[in-house]
């Protein structure tokens, strides 16, 4: 299975697994939703171990199977034997409630919607810990989620790693898909300069203000050295995705300027897909 790739798509009911599985199917993955757990091992073995023409599989496995210990066992097996990439779709409780009310669907774990959502979150804790990638879909539309999967999995090359550099605001929470989080709140804050407060780190005067801090230059020198060590070793180890999240208080000034700088630097430095995102830049 040298050129094969296996994805286990899991997460909470209502978090977007149907949308994500359709996106993976459009990218050439043979997608199977809610296969009986007793058949999973044999199915993957037949496909990958007997020279099947199918090279990419996405298995949707979640709480509908009811047997959480068995789900955990199956996911661990797929990770150890077939190097499965486990993607967990997350969302906040209020968002899940809203989505279910909009679709008028019944939750697979019971009639009481809120109790079922809370039970599922508790049951899925161990499976969430097995995830290689956690995607919080709370603020995403169907189109946002589809685009994200298209960016991450299109033309996947096993010799390359997809790198995402994203800015965020700590007051809105740390991005759950982070592999590494950097706090840049030690730098002087443009928020306290009247003429800069309403602007973003993408604008030159804010960018220049952030970089005028002598500590910024020293910090970037050390961060670049760290990334130059880590990235080749991650690629060598076979890591497919790396997400670096850079945060300041509101995710509008300092983190945006530094994310833009590091992202552009990595685009020039490495032959990898590098994505630059600013999660909270519009929040004010």
C-alpha positions as CSV (number, residue, x, y, z in Angstrom):
1,X,0.0,0.0,0.0
2,X,2.9,2.4,-0.8
3,X,0.6,4.9,-2.6
4,X,-2.5,4.3,-0.5
5,X,-4.0,6.6,2.0
6,X,-6.6,5.8,4.7
7,X,-8.7,8.5,6.4
8,X,-10.9,7.8,9.4
9,X,-13.4,10.6,9.6
10,X,-15.1,10.9,12.9
11,X,-16.5,13.5,15.4
12,X,-19.8,14.7,16.7
13,X,-23.2,14.2,15.1
14,X,-24.0,17.5,13.3
15,X,-20.4,18.7,13.1
16,X,-20.2,18.2,9.3
17,X,-19.1,14.7,8.6
18,X,-21.6,14.3,5.7
19,X,-20.2,17.4,4.0
20,X,-16.6,16.3,4.7
21,X,-17.2,12.8,3.3
22,X,-18.7,14.3,0.1
23,X,-15.7,16.5,-0.3
24,X,-13.3,13.5,0.1
25,X,-15.4,11.5,-2.4
26,X,-15.0,14.4,-4.9
27,X,-11.2,14.2,-4.3
28,X,-11.2,10.5,-5.3
29,X,-11.6,8.8,-2.0
30,X,-13.7,5.6,-1.8
31,X,-16.0,6.7,1.0
32,X,-17.9,4.4,3.3
33,X,-20.2,5.7,5.9
34,X,-21.1,3.8,9.1
35,X,-19.8,0.4,8.0
36,X,-20.5,-2.3,10.7
37,X,-17.4,-2.3,12.9
38,X,-16.9,-6.1,12.5
39,X,-16.4,-5.6,8.8
40,X,-13.9,-2.7,8.8
41,X,-10.7,-4.7,9.3
42,X,-11.6,-7.2,6.6
43,X,-12.7,-4.5,4.2
44,X,-9.5,-2.5,4.5
45,X,-7.4,-5.6,4.3
46,X,-9.1,-6.7,1.0
47,X,-8.7,-3.3,-0.5
48,X,-5.1,-2.5,0.5
49,X,-3.5,-5.9,0.8
50,X,-4.7,-7.6,-2.3
51,X,-3.7,-5.0,-5.0
52,X,-7.1,-3.4,-5.4
53,X,-7.4,-0.5,-7.8
54,X,-8.7,1.6,-4.9
55,X,-5.9,3.7,-3.5
56,X,-7.7,6.1,-1.2
57,X,-10.3,5.2,1.4
58,X,-12.3,7.4,3.8
59,X,-14.2,5.6,6.6
60,X,-16.8,7.5,8.5
61,X,-16.9,6.0,12.0
62,X,-18.9,7.6,14.8
63,X,-21.2,7.2,17.7
64,X,-24.0,5.7,15.5
65,X,-22.1,2.4,16.1
66,X,-23.0,2.7,19.8
67,X,-20.1,0.5,20.9
68,X,-17.5,3.2,21.8
69,X,-14.9,0.7,23.1
70,X,-15.1,-1.2,19.8
71,X,-14.8,2.1,17.9
72,X,-11.7,3.0,19.9
73,X,-10.2,-0.5,19.2
74,X,-10.9,-0.3,15.5
75,X,-9.4,3.2,15.2
76,X,-6.2,2.2,17.1
77,X,-5.9,-0.8,14.8
78,X,-6.2,1.3,11.6
79,X,-3.7,3.8,12.9
80,X,-1.1,1.2,13.8
81,X,-1.4,-1.2,10.8
82,X,-2.5,1.1,8.0
83,X,-1.2,4.5,9.2
84,X,-4.7,5.9,9.1
85,X,-5.1,9.7,9.4
86,X,-7.8,10.3,12.0
87,X,-9.8,13.5,11.4
88,X,-12.2,14.6,14.2
89,X,-14.9,17.2,13.5
90,X,-15.7,19.2,16.5
91,X,-18.3,22.0,17.2
92,X,-19.7,23.8,20.2
93,X,-22.8,22.6,22.0
94,X,-24.9,25.6,21.0
95,X,-24.0,25.2,17.3
96,X,-24.8,21.5,17.3
97,X,-28.2,22.3,18.9
98,X,-28.9,24.9,16.3
99,X,-28.0,22.7,13.4
100,X,-30.2,19.9,14.6
101,X,-33.1,22.3,15.1
102,X,-32.6,23.6,11.6
103,X,-32.6,20.2,10.0
104,X,-35.2,18.7,12.4
105,X,-33.3,15.5,12.5
106,X,-33.3,13.2,15.5
107,X,-30.0,12.7,17.3
108,X,-28.7,9.1,17.0
109,X,-28.2,8.8,20.8
110,X,-31.7,9.8,21.9
111,X,-34.8,11.9,21.8
112,X,-33.7,14.6,24.2
113,X,-31.4,16.7,22.0
114,X,-29.2,18.5,24.6
115,X,-28.8,15.4,26.7
116,X,-27.8,13.4,23.6
117,X,-25.2,15.9,22.5
118,X,-23.6,16.0,26.0
119,X,-23.6,12.2,26.2
120,X,-21.9,12.0,22.8
121,X,-19.3,14.5,23.8
122,X,-18.5,12.5,26.9
123,X,-18.4,9.1,25.0
124,X,-16.2,10.4,22.2
125,X,-13.5,11.8,24.5
126,X,-11.1,8.9,24.0
127,X,-11.6,8.8,20.3
128,X,-11.0,12.6,20.1
129,X,-7.6,12.0,21.8
130,X,-6.6,9.6,19.0
131,X,-7.2,12.3,16.3
132,X,-4.3,13.5,14.1
133,X,-6.4,16.5,13.1
134,X,-9.2,18.2,15.0
135,X,-11.3,20.6,13.0
136,X,-13.7,23.0,14.8
137,X,-16.5,23.6,12.3
138,X,-18.5,25.9,14.6
139,X,-17.9,29.0,12.5
140,X,-17.8,27.2,9.2
141,X,-20.4,27.1,6.4
142,X,-20.8,24.0,4.2
143,X,-18.7,25.8,1.6
144,X,-16.0,26.7,4.1
145,X,-15.7,23.1,5.2
146,X,-15.6,21.8,1.6
147,X,-12.9,24.3,0.7
148,X,-10.8,23.3,3.7
149,X,-10.9,19.6,2.8
150,X,-10.1,20.5,-0.8
151,X,-7.1,22.4,0.2
152,X,-5.8,19.8,2.6
153,X,-6.2,16.7,0.5
154,X,-6.1,17.6,-3.2
155,X,-3.2,16.0,-5.0
156,X,-1.8,14.6,-1.8
157,X,1.9,13.7,-2.2
158,X,3.3,11.4,0.5
159,X,6.7,13.1,0.2
160,X,5.3,16.6,1.1
161,X,3.6,18.1,4.0
162,X,0.8,20.6,4.0
163,X,1.6,23.6,6.3
164,X,-0.9,26.0,7.7
165,X,0.1,29.2,9.4
166,X,-2.9,30.8,11.1
167,X,-3.4,33.9,13.3
168,X,-6.0,33.9,16.1
169,X,-7.1,35.8,19.2
170,X,-6.7,34.2,22.6
171,X,-9.9,35.8,23.8
172,X,-11.8,33.7,21.2
173,X,-10.1,30.4,22.1
174,X,-7.1,28.4,20.8
175,X,-7.7,26.7,17.4
176,X,-8.2,23.0,18.1
177,X,-6.4,22.0,14.9
178,X,-3.1,23.5,16.2
179,X,0.1,21.3,16.3
180,X,2.0,24.3,17.8
181,X,0.7,27.5,19.5
182,X,2.9,30.6,19.7
183,X,1.8,33.5,22.0
184,X,3.0,36.9,20.8
185,X,1.2,39.1,23.4
186,X,4.6,40.1,24.7
187,X,5.0,42.5,21.7
188,X,3.8,46.1,21.9
189,X,0.2,46.3,21.0
190,X,-1.1,48.5,18.1
191,X,-4.6,48.4,19.7
192,X,-3.4,51.2,22.1
193,X,-2.5,53.5,19.2
194,X,-5.6,55.4,18.2
195,X,-4.7,55.6,14.5
196,X,-3.9,51.9,14.3
197,X,-6.7,50.4,16.4
198,X,-9.2,50.0,13.6
199,X,-6.7,48.6,11.1
200,X,-5.2,45.1,10.8
201,X,-1.8,43.5,10.6
202,X,-2.1,43.3,6.9
203,X,-1.8,47.0,6.6
204,X,1.7,48.5,6.2
205,X,1.6,51.0,9.1
206,X,0.4,48.3,11.6
207,X,2.9,45.8,10.1
208,X,5.7,48.3,10.5
209,X,4.7,49.2,14.1
210,X,4.8,45.5,15.1
211,X,8.2,45.0,13.5
212,X,9.6,48.1,15.1
213,X,9.7,46.2,18.3
214,X,13.3,45.0,18.7
215,X,12.0,41.8,20.4
216,X,10.1,41.0,17.3
217,X,13.2,40.6,15.2
218,X,14.9,38.4,17.8
219,X,11.7,36.3,18.2
220,X,11.4,35.7,14.4
221,X,15.1,34.7,14.2
222,X,14.5,32.0,16.8
223,X,11.2,30.9,15.4
224,X,12.6,30.5,11.9
225,X,15.5,28.4,13.3
226,X,13.0,26.2,15.1
227,X,10.8,25.7,12.0
228,X,13.9,25.0,9.9
229,X,14.7,22.2,12.3
230,X,11.2,20.8,12.7
231,X,9.8,20.9,9.2
232,X,12.4,18.6,7.5
233,X,12.1,16.2,10.4
234,X,8.3,16.1,10.3
235,X,8.5,15.4,6.6
236,X,11.0,12.6,7.1
237,X,8.8,11.1,9.8
238,X,5.9,11.1,7.3
239,X,3.7,13.8,8.9
240,X,1.1,15.0,6.4
241,X,-0.1,18.2,8.1
242,X,1.4,20.8,10.3
243,X,-0.5,23.7,11.7
244,X,1.2,26.6,13.5
245,X,-1.2,29.0,15.3
246,X,0.2,32.4,16.3
247,X,-2.0,34.3,18.8
248,X,-2.3,37.7,20.2
249,X,-5.2,39.1,22.3
250,X,-7.8,39.8,19.6
251,X,-6.2,38.2,16.5
252,X,-6.2,41.4,14.5
253,X,-2.8,43.1,14.7
254,X,0.3,41.4,16.1
255,X,-0.5,37.8,15.3
256,X,-1.7,38.7,11.8
257,X,1.5,40.6,10.9
258,X,3.7,37.8,12.1
259,X,1.6,35.0,10.6
260,X,1.8,36.8,7.2
261,X,5.6,37.1,7.5
262,X,6.2,33.5,8.6
263,X,3.8,32.2,6.0
264,X,5.4,34.1,3.1
265,X,8.9,33.0,4.4
266,X,7.9,29.3,4.4
267,X,6.4,29.6,0.9
268,X,9.8,30.7,-0.4
269,X,11.8,28.3,1.8
270,X,10.1,25.0,1.3
271,X,8.6,23.0,-1.6
272,X,5.4,22.3,0.4
273,X,1.9,23.6,0.3
274,X,1.7,26.5,2.6
275,X,-1.6,28.1,3.6
276,X,-2.0,31.4,5.4
277,X,-5.2,32.0,7.4
278,X,-6.4,34.8,9.7
279,X,-9.1,33.3,11.8
280,X,-10.2,36.3,13.9
281,X,-9.2,39.2,11.8
282,X,-12.8,40.4,11.1
283,X,-14.0,40.1,14.7
284,X,-12.8,43.6,15.7
